[in-house]
Amino acid sequence: MSKPETQRRRSGRSHAPGGALTSLRSQPTRCRLGSSETWTTGAKDGLGTAYYSPDSGPSRSNVWFTLCQGVLTEVYYPDVSCPNLRLLQLVVTDGETFFDAEETETEHQIEPSSEEALLYTQTNVSTHGRYRIAKTYVTHVDAHALAVQVDIEILEGHAEDYAFYVYSNPTPGNNGAKGYADVLVRDGRTYATAVGGEVFMALSASCEIASAACGHAVGERNRTALKEQLQWSQSHADATAGSVTQIVKLRPNCAGKRVSFVLALGFGSTMDAALDAAQETLNTTFAELKERYIRGWRAYLAQLCLPTVGSRPLLQTAAMVLKAHEDKRHPGAIIASLTIPWGDHVTSSEGGVGGYHLVWSRDFYQVASTLAALGERDLVLRALEYLDEIQQLPDGSFPQNSWLDGRPYWRGLQMDQVAFPILLAYQLTESRRYETLVRPAADFIVDHGPHSAQERWEENAGYSPSTLAAQIAGLVVAAEMARSAKDFGRAAVYLTTADDWARRVEQWTVCQAGSLADHPYFLRVSDTKQPDDGHYIEIKNGGGWHPKSDIVDAGFLELVRLGIVPADDETVCKSLDVVDRMLRYMGKDGPVWRRYNQDGYGETEDGHGYQGAGVGRPWPLLTGERGEYEVAWSVSRKRHAPGFLYGPEALLRTMEKSANRGLLIPEQIWDGEEMAEFGLYPGQGTGSATPLAWAMAQYLRLAKCIEEGRVIETPDLVEQRYQTQKPFVGPAVEIDEPVFDACLCRSTVRVYGRTLPGATVVIRGREAVVAQADQTGSFSVDIQLWMIGRNVFQIMGYDNQRAVSSSFLALFYHPVQIGEWFDRIGDDAGPGCYTYPTHPDFQHGDFDLRRAAVSVDDQWVYFEVDLAHLDNPWEGPNGISKQLVDIYIQTPVEGELRSYETFGLNAKFRADCGWNRLVRVFGDWSQETTVVRADGTVSGNSLVCTDPMHHRIRIRVSIDSLGGVPSDGWKWMVLVAGEENGQPRPVRRTAGDWDFGGGSEDGMHSAIIDMLDSSEFSQEEVLDWTREQFFVGLPMIDMIRPS
């Protein structure tokens, strides 16, 4: 692989306004300075960037730096998602007896150098008492560059007794495996350069550079390798693609006991630009760079209305840290943290590492809503614009997280992250975002909630109090925005849905008979709407399987924060007692809570960093959430109280004490014994992420709540609706025609009814239709029946203000039936020997096919599959949990490809029974059931509904997806199996909790439990794998058969 052109320039070639550039090389030299090719720990104790306001035009300073363990760690450019450096540190040596790297051979201290800027000074003292190094960091406000003022005090001997080097491990373009490095000279100044992707870097110094070399990082740090590299006294080497390192030997003025110089690290989209940035920085005094850097942040702080409660230095730092997490190339984009959690265990040689430098709309909301409360409206408006125009997906949802340009990184669905942007838009009174952001998001919640594929901790599916709280509150405020936009139909739908979920939240998420208490308490998450059904849930990160009733968190406090449940609610108060007993860590600085019991997201018991499993540690932001709850409780009626009330001010102080010396609050703190070898001390941050923007925001918000004596982000409309000003029932709607349970043979029906004059009526089935009552209260509207059999419509009456009513209308649809077949009763044993799984969720008749029928109208084909028993214990969204039903169809269309293989059933169709279409139905949590052609391509989607009363599965597919209307010559076969993760459930030799029994030892048996029977064949014979053909050969039967 050849290097980029910018790395192959020779002396004498015009390269920059300042003069000629020379690329200096000798024979490539081995580089063995240690690098384990990982990033660095997430436990930062300093970070910074120049203040920037988009009002001033495009940013000219897109550099962010992080500090820890006495050295410079990840440096981000051109945006907050792209780290380009693993570390940069000084190396001090006498050339013979010692070779000291700052990271390992000094004692580290860090102090904020100003309360009015993200300005830090690292002080590193030789462990042998030889020298003291002080380094202060700023970024140039008008160039893409970082400047480091280095002041060295010699404690033993004289400066001329020592040699000073800079060691750098660049990772340009967020990829430690594809960097190139070179040593260039321009205008007499030497630069150690690197390039990767579209990022160019140039390192130089204000003092003379005696020599410089580049190589590749190999293995772990060791003194021998360090010595070898530092003896390149006159070498100049380049390094081709790989994990590159740079060694720069400095020749500062070494008279006396003190040595001072400035390092500059410039960046650009070309090497010219990177060299210019470094040169411009070195041509400016550090005092001027520092003064301009502080001036920008000082002006920013002056705009804010910071709380008067709490630590002033920490409040100011927290506000600046939040601002620093906004990207400058994508104004309004706010990342979760300028860290890579446990980065010292994450390889830097795999490009595109996301870490926490991604956008989560949950963390985003926590930061933006806090800044809004501080008066930072401009940034928050940019943030809302970013959510609307960049991150929101076409269906109205938001990705689990994304890159700055909106590309999803992880693709999980978290319904609270769909709701929080709605709440932010309402908090900002941004009505112009209704149509573009709020309406699509609220529609998505109505259509896909309240179930969430992941809850706030991004791990488990189901119904969690925290996610429900966000959805309910989001819908209530969305309704108000819809009403203001005169979108009365949607306002009615949003309010009706929110009210229904608010009534049921305890029913769905409160355990009545759990093992953790003799009273009801909130669970962390329930996989079904039955919290006492005894189900187990899997705790991710190595936590194992546990009864869901044994797992709790404090997420139910979101119900209080968002105004749905009062703080003195008895269940809330008693649940907090369970949380305190199960999750509280009482350190010397006060209580801090873990996320949930059995959590595995944290260091291991012996202190090693998280690598997929560990022990979850206490999170200071949860102390802040508890503090907000206590603010709410203090102004409640105080009918009930939790066992412990710590006081909001005391909890604020606990948060303050969790901050490190750089005034940064961590994601997690260590709750074990001191383990100095891992940098773990009780009550101090772990290697996960410091700072976490959410934690910094929570500190500010708690302080603001204490100051104002209320929870500042509680939506007033939500609190009024469910606590202080509950609305009356809305206008009743009476349906005159058609009558309830009417049987109809056409799919379009006109509904006539009466309600309050001028009221809005919404009739919601598969889709919602809206009617406005006239001056007499009469209305009429056409509705569409969407499924064979019973169709249930929700009818809403809305007074166009706050009050809604809800009732139901059921109608039966009977299109033309063209075929009906009945199957034998009790033949759900495959070839006659299969037995059901032994878990009690599997009931007699679950897989016993009784009937299959086909009906058509002018657009759709309808299939009905009746079983002996149909329930939904795992709450599949289409009403199915355990079954997998395959409908294989053979059409007589000439030239269409046919297949004889089944999908995972270990059976084939006979030579005369190839199929053209397959309709597969199962408990599809992704809700994407499709019709498949024989070549595996999708020809259309299917709609699946169930009728539990008649144990019937109903399926609708388009005529086009089948290639025509079923008629004479069409054949089919209906097969029933168990389902497991979208595939047939295994049949083993012996039945187990989750597997069928009765299969063969050699795997020749099929997974088919029942099939559509015929007088022409015997199911037992067809499925008997021991017959002479040694495979199961399936027949088909005529589809058209009048009932």
PEHU-V798895 format. One record per residue. N is the residue number from 1. SS is DSSP state (a for helix, b for strand, c for the rest). PSI is psi in radians with two decimals (NA if undefined). Layout:
{{N:SS:PSI} {N:SS:PSI}}
//
This chain:
{{1:c:2.21} {2:c:2.70} {3:c:2.80} {4:c:2.65} {5:a:-0.66} {6:a:-0.32} {7:a:-0.01} {8:c:0.32} {9:c:2.47} {10:c:2.87} {11:c:2.59} {12:c:-0.24} {13:b:2.27} {14:b:2.25} {15:b:-0.47} {16:b:2.81} {17:c:-0.49} {18:c:-0.24} {19:b:-2.76} {20:b:2.73} {21:b:2.43} {22:b:2.33} {23:b:2.01} {24:c:2.20} {25:c:2.58} {26:c:-2.96} {27:c:2.26} {28:c:2.39} {29:c:2.47} {30:c:2.43} {31:c:2.01} {32:c:0.30} {33:c:2.37} {34:c:2.34} {35:c:2.17} {36:c:0.13} {37:c:0.71} {38:b:2.98} {39:c:-2.95} {40:c:2.94} {41:c:2.64} {42:c:-0.05} {43:b:1.39} {44:c:2.55} {45:c:0.17} {46:b:2.62} {47:b:2.84} {48:b:2.84} {49:c:2.77} {50:c:2.48} {51:c:2.50} {52:c:2.38} {53:c:2.21} {54:a:-0.32} {55:a:-0.38} {56:a:0.07} {57:c:-3.05} {58:c:2.48} {59:c:2.42} {60:c:0.15} {61:c:1.36} {62:c:0.99} {63:c:2.33} {64:b:2.44} {65:b:2.71} {66:b:2.68} {67:b:2.47} {68:b:2.73} {69:c:0.61} {70:c:0.07} {71:b:2.97} {72:b:2.22} {73:b:-2.53} {74:b:2.26} {75:b:2.25} {76:b:2.38} {77:c:2.54} {78:c:0.04} {79:c:3.13} {80:c:0.04} {81:c:-0.05} {82:c:1.63} {83:b:2.38} {84:c:0.18} {85:b:2.36} {86:b:-0.94} {87:b:2.81} {88:b:2.24} {89:b:2.86} {90:b:2.63} {91:b:2.25} {92:b:2.38} {93:b:2.73} {94:c:0.07} {95:c:-0.20} {96:c:-0.98} {97:c:-0.41} {98:c:2.63} {99:b:1.63} {100:b:2.08} {101:b:2.37} {102:a:-0.72} {103:a:-0.65} {104:a:-0.33} {105:a:0.29} {106:b:2.77} {107:b:2.29} {108:b:2.48} {109:b:2.66} {110:b:2.48} {111:b:2.44} {112:b:2.31} {113:c:-0.15} {114:c:2.52} {115:c:-0.12} {116:c:0.23} {117:c:2.79} {118:c:1.25} {119:c:2.19} {120:b:2.58} {121:b:2.12} {122:b:2.34} {123:b:2.11} {124:b:2.12} {125:b:2.27} {126:b:2.33} {127:c:-0.28} {128:c:0.17} {129:c:0.43} {130:c:-0.56} {131:b:2.86} {132:b:2.27} {133:b:2.25} {134:b:2.30} {135:b:2.25} {136:b:2.40} {137:b:2.35} {138:b:2.78} {139:b:2.58} {140:c:2.31} {141:c:-0.27} {142:c:0.28} {143:c:2.67} {144:c:1.31} {145:b:2.67} {146:b:2.40} {147:b:2.42} {148:b:2.02} {149:b:2.09} {150:b:2.17} {151:b:2.08} {152:b:2.22} {153:b:2.17} {154:b:2.15} {155:c:-0.32} {156:c:2.03} {157:c:-2.63} {158:c:2.82} {159:a:-0.64} {160:a:-0.16} {161:a:-0.15} {162:c:2.71} {163:b:2.53} {164:b:2.29} {165:b:2.77} {166:b:2.22} {167:b:2.26} {168:b:2.46} {169:b:1.47} {170:b:2.64} {171:c:1.04} {172:c:2.41} {173:c:0.41} {174:c:0.69} {175:c:1.94} {176:c:-0.02} {177:c:-0.14} {178:c:0.55} {179:b:2.66} {180:b:2.52} {181:b:2.62} {182:b:2.89} {183:b:2.14} {184:b:2.66} {185:b:2.27} {186:b:2.27} {187:c:0.62} {188:c:-0.02} {189:b:2.37} {190:b:2.44} {191:b:2.34} {192:b:2.05} {193:b:2.79} {194:b:2.66} {195:b:2.48} {196:b:2.24} {197:c:-2.16} {198:c:0.31} {199:b:2.23} {200:b:2.42} {201:b:2.55} {202:b:2.15} {203:b:2.28} {204:b:-3.07} {205:b:2.78} {206:c:-0.43} {207:c:3.04} {208:b:2.49} {209:b:2.01} {210:b:-0.67} {211:b:2.84} {212:b:2.63} {213:b:2.74} {214:b:2.66} {215:b:-2.78} {216:b:2.46} {217:c:2.27} {218:c:2.19} {219:c:-2.81} {220:c:2.87} {221:c:2.42} {222:c:2.66} {223:a:-0.61} {224:a:-0.80} {225:a:-0.71} {226:a:-0.78} {227:a:-0.75} {228:a:-0.79} {229:a:-0.67} {230:a:-0.17} {231:c:0.18} {232:c:0.92} {233:c:-0.53} {234:c:0.26} {235:c:2.58} {236:c:1.98} {237:c:2.68} {238:c:2.93} {239:b:2.21} {240:b:-3.05} {241:b:2.29} {242:b:-2.90} {243:c:1.75} {244:b:2.66} {245:b:2.78} {246:b:2.41} {247:b:2.18} {248:b:2.09} {249:b:2.14} {250:b:2.65} {251:b:1.26} {252:c:3.01} {253:c:1.97} {254:c:0.48} {255:c:2.30} {256:c:-2.51} {257:c:-0.04} {258:b:2.49} {259:b:2.30} {260:b:2.49} {261:b:2.97} {262:b:2.35} {263:b:2.52} {264:b:2.34} {265:b:1.87} {266:b:2.63} {267:b:2.74} {268:b:3.00} {269:c:-0.10} {270:c:2.87} {271:a:-0.63} {272:a:-0.86} {273:a:-0.69} {274:a:-0.75} {275:a:-0.72} {276:a:-0.73} {277:a:-0.77} {278:a:-0.74} {279:a:-0.78} {280:a:-0.66} {281:a:-0.76} {282:a:-0.35} {283:c:-0.09} {284:c:2.41} {285:c:2.58} {286:a:-0.59} {287:a:-0.71} {288:a:-0.73} {289:a:-0.76} {290:a:-0.76} {291:a:-0.73} {292:a:-0.63} {293:a:-0.84} {294:a:-0.70} {295:a:-0.72} {296:a:-0.79} {297:a:-0.62} {298:a:-0.72} {299:a:-0.62} {300:a:-0.83} {301:a:-0.58} {302:a:-0.36} {303:a:-0.32} {304:c:2.67} {305:c:1.42} {306:c:2.65} {307:c:2.68} {308:c:-0.11} {309:c:2.40} {310:c:-3.04} {311:c:2.05} {312:a:-0.81} {313:a:-0.70} {314:a:-0.67} {315:a:-0.79} {316:a:-0.74} {317:a:-0.76} {318:a:-0.78} {319:a:-0.74} {320:a:-0.65} {321:a:-0.73} {322:a:-0.79} {323:a:-0.68} {324:a:-0.34} {325:c:0.02} {326:b:2.32} {327:c:2.69} {328:c:-0.42} {329:c:-0.39} {330:c:1.25} {331:c:2.36} {332:c:-0.34} {333:c:2.15} {334:b:2.11} {335:c:2.95} {336:c:-0.65} {337:c:2.52} {338:c:0.93} {339:c:2.89} {340:c:1.89} {341:c:2.27} {342:c:0.80} {343:a:-0.42} {344:a:-0.02} {345:a:0.17} {346:c:2.12} {347:b:2.40} {348:c:-0.08} {349:c:-0.03} {350:c:1.99} {351:c:2.77} {352:c:0.44} {353:c:2.27} {354:c:-0.62} {355:c:-2.44} {356:c:0.07} {357:c:0.96} {358:c:2.97} {359:b:2.03} {360:c:2.21} {361:a:-0.37} {362:a:-0.98} {363:a:-0.68} {364:a:-0.84} {365:a:-0.76} {366:a:-0.73} {367:a:-0.87} {368:a:-0.73} {369:a:-0.58} {370:a:-0.81} {371:a:-0.62} {372:a:-0.68} {373:a:-0.35} {374:c:0.03} {375:c:0.16} {376:c:1.20} {377:a:-0.63} {378:a:-0.85} {379:a:-0.74} {380:a:-0.61} {381:a:-0.69} {382:a:-0.70} {383:a:-0.76} {384:a:-0.69} {385:a:-0.72} {386:a:-0.81} {387:a:-0.75} {388:a:-0.86} {389:a:-0.29} {390:a:-0.93} {391:a:-0.56} {392:b:2.37} {393:c:2.84} {394:c:-0.50} {395:c:0.04} {396:c:-0.23} {397:c:3.11} {398:b:2.51} {399:c:2.80} {400:c:-0.81} {401:c:2.95} {402:b:2.82} {403:c:3.00} {404:c:-0.52} {405:c:0.11} {406:c:-0.16} {407:c:2.17} {408:b:2.46} {409:c:-1.17} {410:c:2.61} {411:c:0.40} {412:c:2.80} {413:c:2.12} {414:b:1.94} {415:a:-0.46} {416:a:-0.54} {417:a:-0.31} {418:a:-0.56} {419:a:-0.61} {420:a:-0.70} {421:a:-0.55} {422:a:-0.80} {423:a:-0.65} {424:a:-0.74} {425:a:-0.71} {426:a:-0.74} {427:a:-0.60} {428:c:0.01} {429:c:0.74} {430:c:1.34} {431:a:-0.43} {432:a:-0.21} {433:a:0.08} {434:a:-0.96} {435:a:-0.61} {436:a:-0.60} {437:a:-0.94} {438:a:-0.88} {439:a:-0.84} {440:a:-0.70} {441:a:-0.78} {442:a:-0.70} {443:a:-0.71} {444:a:-0.73} {445:a:-0.79} {446:a:-0.73} {447:a:-0.49} {448:a:-0.26} {449:c:3.10} {450:c:-0.17} {451:c:2.49} {452:b:2.37} {453:c:-0.46} {454:b:2.56} {455:c:-2.90} {456:c:-0.39} {457:c:0.18} {458:c:0.55} {459:c:-0.69} {460:c:2.53} {461:c:2.71} {462:b:-2.53} {463:b:1.96} {464:c:2.51} {465:a:-0.69} {466:a:-0.76} {467:a:-0.71} {468:a:-0.71} {469:a:-0.80} {470:a:-0.72} {471:a:-0.78} {472:a:-0.88} {473:a:-0.71} {474:a:-0.72} {475:a:-0.65} {476:a:-0.81} {477:a:-0.53} {478:a:-0.63} {479:a:-0.71} {480:a:-0.70} {481:a:-0.61} {482:a:-0.74} {483:a:-0.74} {484:a:-0.54} {485:c:0.12} {486:c:0.49} {487:c:1.20} {488:a:-0.56} {489:a:-0.83} {490:a:-0.67} {491:a:-0.74} {492:a:-0.76} {493:a:-0.79} {494:a:-0.79} {495:a:-0.75} {496:a:-0.76} {497:a:-0.81} {498:a:-0.77} {499:a:-0.72} {500:a:-0.80} {501:a:-0.65} {502:a:-0.64} {503:a:-0.51} {504:a:-0.05} {505:a:-0.71} {506:a:-0.63} {507:a:-0.62} {508:a:-0.42} {509:a:0.05} {510:b:2.16} {511:b:2.24} {512:c:-0.43} {513:c:0.88} {514:c:2.96} {515:c:-0.19} {516:c:-0.23} {517:c:2.79} {518:c:0.36} {519:c:2.87} {520:c:2.57} {521:b:2.69} {522:b:2.43} {523:c:2.89} {524:c:-0.85} {525:c:2.50} {526:b:2.26} {527:c:-0.33} {528:c:3.11} {529:c:0.20} {530:c:1.55} {531:c:-0.29} {532:c:0.40} {533:c:0.02} {534:c:0.12} {535:c:2.64} {536:b:2.62} {537:b:2.65} {538:b:2.20} {539:b:2.08} {540:c:3.11} {541:c:0.64} {542:c:0.23} {543:c:-0.30} {544:b:-3.06} {545:b:2.35} {546:b:2.67} {547:b:2.34} {548:a:-0.46} {549:a:-0.17} {550:a:-0.01} {551:c:2.13} {552:c:2.71} {553:b:-3.13} {554:c:0.36} {555:c:-0.39} {556:c:-0.28} {557:a:-0.33} {558:a:-0.51} {559:a:-0.57} {560:a:-0.84} {561:a:-0.65} {562:c:0.15} {563:c:0.19} {564:c:-0.61} {565:c:2.40} {566:c:2.65} {567:c:-0.45} {568:c:0.29} {569:c:2.37} {570:a:-0.75} {571:a:-0.67} {572:a:-0.85} {573:a:-0.76} {574:a:-0.54} {575:a:-0.59} {576:a:-0.56} {577:a:-0.68} {578:a:-0.77} {579:a:-0.75} {580:a:-0.68} {581:a:-0.61} {582:a:-0.51} {583:a:-0.20} {584:b:2.34} {585:b:2.02} {586:b:1.60} {587:b:-3.09} {588:c:-0.33} {589:c:0.03} {590:b:-3.14} {591:b:2.37} {592:b:2.45} {593:b:2.54} {594:c:2.85} {595:c:-0.97} {596:b:2.78} {597:c:2.58} {598:c:0.16} {599:c:2.40} {600:c:0.15} {601:c:1.51} {602:c:3.14} {603:c:2.73} {604:c:2.98} {605:c:-0.60} {606:c:0.18} {607:c:-0.08} {608:c:2.65} {609:c:2.69} {610:c:2.26} {611:c:0.84} {612:c:-0.35} {613:c:2.62} {614:c:-2.53} {615:c:2.12} {616:c:2.35} {617:c:2.98} {618:b:2.51} {619:b:2.03} {620:a:-0.52} {621:a:-0.47} {622:a:-0.48} {623:a:-0.68} {624:a:-0.72} {625:a:-0.69} {626:a:-0.65} {627:a:-0.72} {628:a:-0.69} {629:a:-0.76} {630:a:-0.54} {631:a:-0.79} {632:a:-0.72} {633:a:-0.63} {634:a:-0.41} {635:c:0.21} {636:c:-3.10} {637:c:-0.19} {638:c:0.68} {639:c:-0.61} {640:c:2.78} {641:c:2.57} {642:c:2.86} {643:c:-0.54} {644:c:2.19} {645:c:2.01} {646:c:-0.36} {647:c:2.18} {648:a:-0.68} {649:a:-0.68} {650:a:-0.68} {651:a:-0.59} {652:a:-0.72} {653:a:-0.63} {654:a:-0.73} {655:a:-0.73} {656:a:-0.71} {657:a:-0.24} {658:a:-0.27} {659:c:2.59} {660:c:-3.01} {661:c:-0.37} {662:c:0.11} {663:c:0.68} {664:c:2.31} {665:c:2.27} {666:b:2.90} {667:c:-0.83} {668:c:2.68} {669:b:2.73} {670:b:2.33} {671:c:0.27} {672:c:-2.92} {673:c:2.75} {674:c:2.31} {675:b:1.43} {676:a:-0.55} {677:a:-0.38} {678:a:0.08} {679:c:0.54} {680:b:2.13} {681:c:2.45} {682:b:2.28} {683:c:-0.03} {684:c:2.87} {685:b:2.60} {686:c:-2.96} {687:c:0.20} {688:c:-1.28} {689:c:2.05} {690:b:2.09} {691:c:2.77} {692:c:2.14} {693:a:-0.69} {694:a:-0.74} {695:a:-0.72} {696:a:-0.71} {697:a:-0.70} {698:a:-0.63} {699:a:-0.85} {700:a:-0.73} {701:a:-0.70} {702:a:-0.74} {703:a:-0.72} {704:a:-0.67} {705:a:-0.74} {706:a:-0.76} {707:a:-0.73} {708:a:-0.14} {709:c:0.49} {710:c:2.85} {711:c:1.91} {712:c:-0.42} {713:c:0.12} {714:c:2.12} {715:c:2.15} {716:a:-0.66} {717:a:-0.66} {718:a:-0.81} {719:a:-0.72} {720:a:-0.76} {721:a:-0.68} {722:a:-0.07} {723:a:-0.99} {724:a:-0.53} {725:c:1.11} {726:c:2.31} {727:c:2.77} {728:c:2.89} {729:c:2.43} {730:c:3.14} {731:c:2.31} {732:c:2.58} {733:c:2.18} {734:b:2.27} {735:b:2.11} {736:b:-0.64} {737:b:2.37} {738:c:2.92} {739:c:2.79} {740:c:2.36} {741:c:0.43} {742:b:2.52} {743:b:2.18} {744:b:2.59} {745:c:0.10} {746:c:2.62} {747:c:-0.37} {748:b:2.23} {749:b:2.37} {750:b:2.26} {751:b:2.31} {752:b:2.40} {753:b:-3.10} {754:b:2.57} {755:c:-2.87} {756:c:2.33} {757:c:2.30} {758:c:-0.10} {759:c:2.77} {760:b:2.35} {761:b:2.27} {762:b:2.23} {763:b:1.97} {764:b:2.01} {765:c:-2.08} {766:c:-0.62} {767:c:2.89} {768:b:2.37} {769:b:2.58} {770:b:2.39} {771:b:2.63} {772:b:2.17} {773:c:2.49} {774:c:-2.94} {775:c:-0.35} {776:c:-0.10} {777:c:0.02} {778:b:2.66} {779:b:2.80} {780:b:2.58} {781:b:2.57} {782:b:2.37} {783:b:2.84} {784:b:2.18} {785:c:2.41} {786:c:-0.16} {787:c:2.57} {788:c:2.52} {789:b:-2.55} {790:b:2.21} {791:b:2.16} {792:b:2.19} {793:b:2.44} {794:b:2.31} {795:b:2.17} {796:b:2.36} {797:b:2.30} {798:b:2.30} {799:c:0.15} {800:c:0.29} {801:c:-1.52} {802:c:-0.35} {803:c:2.34} {804:b:2.61} {805:b:2.81} {806:b:2.32} {807:b:-3.09} {808:b:2.65} {809:b:2.22} {810:b:2.34} {811:b:2.50} {812:b:2.39} {813:b:2.22} {814:c:1.54} {815:c:-3.12} {816:b:2.13} {817:b:2.27} {818:b:-0.13} {819:b:2.50} {820:b:2.26} {821:b:2.54} {822:b:2.51} {823:c:2.72} {824:c:2.56} {825:c:2.39} {826:c:0.31} {827:c:0.46} {828:c:1.00} {829:c:0.46} {830:c:-2.12} {831:c:0.08} {832:c:-0.11} {833:c:-0.03} {834:c:2.59} {835:b:2.66} {836:c:2.75} {837:c:2.69} {838:c:-0.18} {839:c:2.45} {840:c:-0.28} {841:c:-0.37} {842:c:2.08} {843:c:2.67} {844:c:2.26} {845:c:0.00} {846:c:-0.57} {847:c:0.30} {848:c:1.79} {849:b:2.27} {850:b:-0.63} {851:b:2.58} {852:b:2.35} {853:b:2.72} {854:b:2.33} {855:b:2.78} {856:b:2.68} {857:c:-2.78} {858:c:-0.06} {859:c:-0.52} {860:b:2.73} {861:b:2.33} {862:b:2.31} {863:b:2.45} {864:b:2.25} {865:b:2.00} {866:b:2.37} {867:b:2.85} {868:c:-0.51} {869:c:2.33} {870:c:2.00} {871:c:-3.02} {872:c:1.13} {873:c:-0.41} {874:c:0.15} {875:c:0.90} {876:c:2.42} {877:c:-0.38} {878:c:0.22} {879:c:0.08} {880:c:2.42} {881:c:-0.75} {882:c:-0.41} {883:b:2.64} {884:b:2.09} {885:b:2.14} {886:b:2.26} {887:b:1.83} {888:b:2.29} {889:b:2.31} {890:b:2.08} {891:c:2.68} {892:c:0.26} {893:c:2.20} {894:c:2.47} {895:c:-0.13} {896:c:2.41} {897:c:2.45} {898:c:2.64} {899:b:2.69} {900:c:-0.08} {901:b:2.54} {902:c:2.89} {903:c:1.61} {904:c:0.14} {905:c:-0.06} {906:c:0.82} {907:c:2.72} {908:b:2.71} {909:b:2.68} {910:c:2.87} {911:c:-0.45} {912:c:0.20} {913:c:0.63} {914:c:2.66} {915:b:2.63} {916:c:-0.52} {917:b:2.55} {918:b:2.24} {919:b:1.92} {920:b:2.28} {921:b:2.30} {922:b:3.10} {923:c:1.39} {924:c:1.75} {925:c:-0.34} {926:c:-0.18} {927:c:0.78} {928:c:0.83} {929:c:2.35} {930:b:2.90} {931:b:2.28} {932:b:2.42} {933:b:2.98} {934:c:-0.46} {935:c:0.09} {936:c:-0.12} {937:c:2.75} {938:b:2.25} {939:b:-0.19} {940:b:3.02} {941:b:2.83} {942:b:2.60} {943:b:2.26} {944:b:2.26} {945:b:2.79} {946:b:2.72} {947:b:1.51} {948:a:-0.56} {949:a:-0.66} {950:a:0.17} {951:c:0.85} {952:b:2.35} {953:b:2.25} {954:b:2.32} {955:b:2.36} {956:b:2.24} {957:b:2.72} {958:b:2.65} {959:a:-0.69} {960:a:-0.64} {961:a:-0.43} {962:a:-0.14} {963:c:0.21} {964:c:3.14} {965:c:2.23} {966:c:2.39} {967:c:-3.01} {968:c:2.40} {969:c:-0.29} {970:c:2.44} {971:b:2.80} {972:b:2.95} {973:b:2.31} {974:b:2.16} {975:b:2.45} {976:b:2.27} {977:b:3.05} {978:b:2.78} {979:b:2.43} {980:b:1.92} {981:c:0.72} {982:c:-0.01} {983:b:2.85} {984:b:2.41} {985:c:2.38} {986:c:2.59} {987:b:2.06} {988:c:3.09} {989:c:-0.70} {990:c:2.42} {991:c:2.54} {992:c:-3.01} {993:c:-0.70} {994:c:0.08} {995:c:2.53} {996:b:2.75} {997:b:2.97} {998:c:0.10} {999:c:3.14} {1000:c:2.87} {1001:c:-0.47} {1002:c:0.08} {1003:c:0.33} {1004:c:-0.25} {1005:c:2.82} {1006:c:3.00} {1007:c:0.20} {1008:c:2.19} {1009:c:-0.61} {1010:b:2.76} {1011:b:2.83} {1012:c:2.20} {1013:c:2.86} {1014:b:2.71} {1015:c:-0.23} {1016:c:-0.23} {1017:b:2.89} {1018:c:2.26} {1019:a:-0.74} {1020:a:-0.68} {1021:a:-0.72} {1022:a:-0.74} {1023:c:0.05} {1024:c:1.83} {1025:c:-0.14} {1026:c:-0.07} {1027:c:2.97} {1028:c:-0.41} {1029:c:-0.19} {1030:c:0.37} {1031:c:2.80} {1032:c:2.07} {1033:b:2.01} {1034:b:2.46} {1035:c:3.09} {1036:c:2.83} {1037:b:2.84} {1038:b:2.36} {1039:c:-0.66} {1040:c:2.04} {1041:b:1.81} {1042:c:2.50} {1043:c:NA}}
//
